[in-house]
Amino acid sequence: MQIIPAIDLLGGACVRLHQGDYDQVTRFSDDPVSQALSWQDQGARRLHLVDLDGARSGQPINDAAVRSITEALSIPVQLGGGVRSAERAEELLGCGLERVILGTVALEQPELVVELADRHPGKIIVGIDARHGKVATRGWLENSDTEATALAASFSESAIAAIISTDISTDGTLAGPNLKALRQMAEASAVPVIASGGVGCMADLLALLALEPLGVEAVIVGRALYDGRIDLREALMGLGDGRLQDPPTGLLNDMA
């Protein structure tokens, strides 16, 4: 299972939000390029960027930082946040990003996502952020009545590369991922799922291995890496390619 470090950009700085609340911001670094290089040097094989300004306002405030990161790194970089048009997706791919993530537009204009995925095979990811099982949009500031699993299932016949499943209630809390919700998402989706939200320790990463056979192929980790609760090098050595020891006994039953 791949571990993907996250850098959340707000005003050009690396930050983390608590449960998506823009009023609860922790600032970690004013140099996102240096931080990105650090994750690469520690063995990351992919980097996840979130443009929080873009997610909230739709404005490309952090493009300079994004371009600097992609130019400095040799590993692939993916980005989400405020990608709400074909033009914007094309623009970001032109900045050197390997993949772009569409969230709000996946709910509001799913046909656009399908069209972009057909045009750019392997480069389009759908981001599904859920609050109590329902899809949240526009930087988690708006809630919908659409079930997250239903939205995931609707893209099963498309050419999207993956679905990033974020449980807002656990994001930034270090309280552990919502394993039950992730299992439901993986069962609903015919494309790979990337877990996001709540990882706070190595045990959380090991627990996610139980979902790998269902299609959860990677996990995005943010605050736990910045806080030092998880050492990236040690975590990569521990999980390897996902061929670790069997998951803890009874874990699958606990998630049923």
GISULJO-V768139 format. One record per pair of residues at least 6 apart in sequence whose ideal C-beta (glycine too) atoms are under 7 Angstrom apart, sorted by the first residue. I is the first residue (numbers start at 1). J is the second residue. If there is no record, write none. Layout:
[[I/J] [I/J]]
This chain:
[[1/208] [1/209] [1/212] [1/217] [1/218] [1/219] [1/239] [1/242] [2/45] [2/46] [2/217] [2/218] [3/205] [3/219] [3/221] [3/232] [3/235] [3/236] [3/239] [4/46] [4/47] [4/48] [4/218] [4/219] [4/220] [5/39] [5/44] [5/47] [5/48] [5/221] [5/225] [5/232] [6/48] [6/50] [6/220] [6/221] [6/222] [7/14] [7/32] [7/35] [7/36] [7/47] [7/49] [8/14] [8/15] [8/16] [8/17] [8/50] [8/52] [8/222] [9/32] [9/49] [9/50] [9/51] [9/52] [9/62] [9/65] [10/25] [10/52] [10/53] [11/53] [12/62] [12/65] [13/27] [13/29] [13/30] [14/28] [14/29] [14/32] [14/35] [15/25] [15/26] [15/27] [15/28] [16/26] [16/28] [16/172] [16/222] [16/223] [16/226] [17/24] [17/25] [17/172] [18/24] [18/172] [18/173] [19/168] [19/169] [19/171] [19/172] [19/173] [20/140] [20/168] [20/171] [22/56] [28/226] [29/35] [32/65] [32/69] [33/68] [33/69] [33/72] [36/47] [36/69] [36/72] [36/73] [37/72] [37/73] [39/47] [39/232] [40/73] [40/75] [42/232] [42/233] [43/232] [43/233] [43/236] [44/75] [44/232] [45/75] [46/75] [46/76] [46/78] [47/73] [47/75] [47/77] [48/78] [48/220] [49/66] [49/69] [49/77] [49/78] [49/79] [50/80] [50/81] [51/62] [51/79] [51/81] [51/82] [52/81] [52/139] [53/59] [53/61] [53/62] [54/60] [54/61] [54/62] [54/81] [54/82] [55/81] [55/82] [55/139] [56/139] [56/141] [58/82] [58/84] [63/95] [66/79] [66/95] [67/95] [67/96] [69/77] [70/77] [70/95] [70/96] [70/97] [71/96] [76/98] [77/97] [77/98] [78/97] [78/98] [78/99] [78/101] [78/125] [79/92] [79/97] [79/100] [79/101] [80/101] [80/103] [80/127] [83/89] [83/92] [83/100] [83/101] [83/102] [83/105] [84/104] [84/105] [86/112] [86/116] [89/100] [89/102] [89/116] [92/100] [93/100] [93/120] [93/123] [98/123] [99/123] [99/124] [99/125] [99/161] [100/123] [100/124] [101/125] [101/127] [101/164] [102/113] [102/124] [102/126] [102/127] [103/127] [103/129] [103/137] [104/137] [104/138] [105/112] [105/113] [106/113] [106/126] [106/151] [107/135] [107/137] [107/144] [107/146] [107/151] [110/154] [113/124] [113/126] [113/160] [114/158] [116/124] [117/124] [117/158] [117/159] [117/160] [118/159] [121/159] [122/161] [123/161] [124/160] [124/161] [125/160] [125/161] [125/162] [125/164] [126/155] [126/160] [126/163] [127/164] [127/166] [128/135] [128/148] [128/151] [128/152] [128/163] [128/164] [128/165] [129/135] [129/136] [129/140] [129/166] [129/168] [130/136] [130/148] [130/166] [130/167] [130/168] [130/181] [131/143] [131/168] [131/169] [133/147] [133/148] [134/143] [134/144] [134/145] [134/146] [134/147] [134/148] [135/144] [135/146] [135/148] [135/151] [136/142] [136/143] [136/168] [137/144] [140/168] [148/185] [149/184] [149/185] [149/188] [152/163] [152/185] [152/188] [152/189] [153/188] [153/189] [155/191] [156/189] [156/190] [156/191] [160/191] [162/191] [162/192] [162/193] [162/194] [163/189] [163/191] [163/193] [164/194] [164/196] [164/220] [165/182] [165/185] [165/193] [165/195] [165/196] [166/196] [166/197] [167/178] [167/181] [167/197] [167/198] [170/176] [170/177] [170/178] [170/197] [170/198] [171/197] [171/198] [172/223] [173/198] [174/200] [174/223] [174/224] [174/229] [175/198] [175/200] [176/198] [176/200] [176/204] [177/195] [177/197] [177/198] [177/199] [177/204] [177/208] [178/198] [179/207] [179/255] [180/255] [182/193] [182/195] [182/211] [182/216] [183/211] [183/214] [183/255] [185/193] [186/193] [186/211] [186/214] [186/215] [186/216] [187/214] [189/215] [192/215] [192/217] [193/215] [193/216] [193/217] [194/217] [194/218] [194/219] [194/220] [195/208] [195/216] [195/219] [195/220] [196/220] [199/205] [199/219] [199/221] [199/224] [200/224] [200/229] [201/224] [201/229] [201/230] [202/230] [202/235] [202/238] [205/219] [205/235] [205/239] [206/247] [206/248] [207/247] [207/251] [208/216] [208/219] [209/242] [209/244] [209/247] [210/247] [210/251] [210/252] [212/242] [221/230] [224/230] [225/232] [238/244]]
